[in-house]
Amino acid sequence: MDIKKKFGKNLKRLRLEKGISQESLALSADLDRTYIPSIEKGERNVSITVVEKLANALNVSISEFFKD
């Protein structure tokens, strides 16, 4: 699986497990609300800074985004 798709799939899984909307996650991570859906679809090549923001907003380690 493409790394961007894997990242997006895991981001969505973690977000849903925590019961957080895309908009709420975007606000918590200080990102534009329209950015989250494209990340979850694997359409974005996110920077390490964005990865860190998302991990902090979800209160998970960065490695959680790359698990199979």
Residue frames relative to the residue before (quaternion, step in Angstrom):
aa qw qx qy qz dx dy dz
M 1.0000 0.0000 0.0000 0.0000 0.00 0.00 0.00
D 0.5638 -0.5993 0.4653 0.3263 3.54 -1.08 0.82
I 0.5510 -0.6466 0.4180 0.3217 3.61 -0.92 0.89
K 0.6389 0.5177 -0.3380 0.4578 3.61 1.03 -0.70
K 0.6556 0.4947 -0.3100 0.4789 3.58 1.03 -0.75
K 0.6309 0.5257 -0.3286 0.4665 3.58 1.01 -0.81
F 0.6442 0.5172 -0.3148 0.4674 3.56 0.93 -0.92
G 0.6828 0.5033 -0.2810 0.4490 3.57 0.86 -0.98
K 0.6408 0.5240 -0.3122 0.4663 3.55 1.00 -0.86
N 0.6908 0.4655 -0.2779 0.4783 3.58 0.91 -0.89
L 0.5971 0.5470 -0.3595 0.4636 3.58 1.07 -0.66
K 0.6716 0.4948 -0.2944 0.4663 3.58 0.87 -0.96
R 0.6414 0.5309 -0.3190 0.4527 3.58 0.95 -0.90
L 0.6838 0.4835 -0.2835 0.4672 3.57 0.84 -0.97
R 0.6439 0.5249 -0.3181 0.4567 3.57 0.98 -0.86
L 0.6896 0.4758 -0.2817 0.4677 3.59 0.89 -0.93
E 0.6098 0.5546 -0.3456 0.4486 3.60 1.05 -0.74
K 0.7258 0.4071 -0.2313 0.5040 3.56 1.09 -0.71
G 0.4456 -0.7299 0.4258 0.2957 3.58 1.30 0.02
I 0.4470 0.6884 -0.4421 0.3617 3.56 1.12 0.71
S 0.4113 -0.6940 0.5323 0.2568 3.59 -0.98 0.83
Q 0.6439 -0.5069 0.3953 0.4150 3.56 -1.26 0.34
E 0.6572 0.5205 -0.3093 0.4488 3.56 0.96 -0.86
S 0.6573 0.5065 -0.3065 0.4664 3.57 0.95 -0.88
L 0.6370 0.5184 -0.3243 0.4694 3.58 1.00 -0.82
A 0.6436 0.5264 -0.3211 0.4534 3.57 0.93 -0.88
L 0.6564 0.5062 -0.3110 0.4649 3.57 0.93 -0.86
S 0.6748 0.5037 -0.2892 0.4553 3.58 0.92 -0.93
A 0.7347 0.4036 -0.2198 0.4990 3.57 1.08 -0.77
D 0.3990 -0.7324 0.4571 0.3089 3.58 1.32 0.02
L 0.4724 0.6266 -0.4611 0.4143 3.55 0.91 1.07
D 0.5946 -0.5484 0.4349 0.3958 3.57 -1.22 0.37
R 0.5415 -0.6619 0.4098 0.3173 3.60 -0.88 0.91
T 0.6524 0.5190 -0.3228 0.4480 3.61 1.12 -0.52
Y 0.5593 0.6320 -0.3665 0.3917 3.59 1.28 -0.26
I 0.6244 0.5897 -0.3381 0.3847 3.60 0.99 -0.84
P 0.6739 0.4895 -0.3366 0.4392 3.68 0.73 -0.86
S 0.6779 0.4843 -0.3105 0.4577 3.60 0.93 -0.78
I 0.5953 0.5266 -0.3652 0.4847 3.60 1.15 -0.51
E 0.6808 0.5041 -0.2916 0.4443 3.58 0.87 -0.97
K 0.6683 0.4784 -0.2947 0.4875 3.61 1.13 -0.54
G 0.4820 -0.6807 0.4265 0.3498 3.59 1.26 -0.14
E 0.4505 0.7094 -0.4304 0.3294 3.57 1.21 0.46
R 0.7230 0.4176 -0.2318 0.4991 3.60 1.20 -0.39
N 0.2793 -0.7000 0.6310 0.1837 3.50 -1.19 0.70
V 0.1452 -0.8533 0.4975 0.0583 3.56 0.14 1.31
S 0.4837 -0.6527 0.5018 0.2971 3.54 -1.17 0.63
I 0.6410 -0.5159 0.3989 0.4047 3.55 -1.27 0.31
T 0.5852 0.5700 -0.3633 0.4479 3.58 1.16 -0.54
V 0.6611 0.4856 -0.2959 0.4894 3.58 0.99 -0.85
V 0.6060 0.5456 -0.3501 0.4610 3.59 1.02 -0.76
E 0.6654 0.4984 -0.2984 0.4689 3.58 0.91 -0.90
K 0.6428 0.5226 -0.3248 0.4563 3.60 0.94 -0.84
L 0.6728 0.4894 -0.2957 0.4695 3.58 0.95 -0.88
A 0.6372 0.5225 -0.3262 0.4632 3.59 0.97 -0.82
N 0.6634 0.4956 -0.3029 0.4717 3.58 0.94 -0.85
A 0.6603 0.5147 -0.3083 0.4517 3.58 0.94 -0.87
L 0.7293 0.3951 -0.2236 0.5118 3.59 1.09 -0.72
N 0.3426 -0.7635 0.4719 0.2775 3.57 1.33 -0.18
V 0.5047 0.5935 -0.4493 0.4372 3.55 0.87 1.08
S 0.5381 -0.5842 0.4739 0.3803 3.56 -1.25 0.23
I 0.6392 -0.5438 0.3882 0.3809 3.56 -1.18 0.58
S 0.6194 0.5778 -0.3476 0.4021 3.59 1.00 -0.75
E 0.5466 0.6292 -0.3960 0.3855 3.63 1.15 -0.50
F 0.6455 0.5438 -0.3206 0.4299 3.60 1.09 -0.61
F 0.7488 0.4099 -0.2023 0.4799 3.58 1.19 -0.46
K 0.4290 0.6981 -0.4652 0.3350 3.59 1.24 0.27
D 0.4869 -0.6604 0.4958 0.2847 3.55 -1.17 0.66
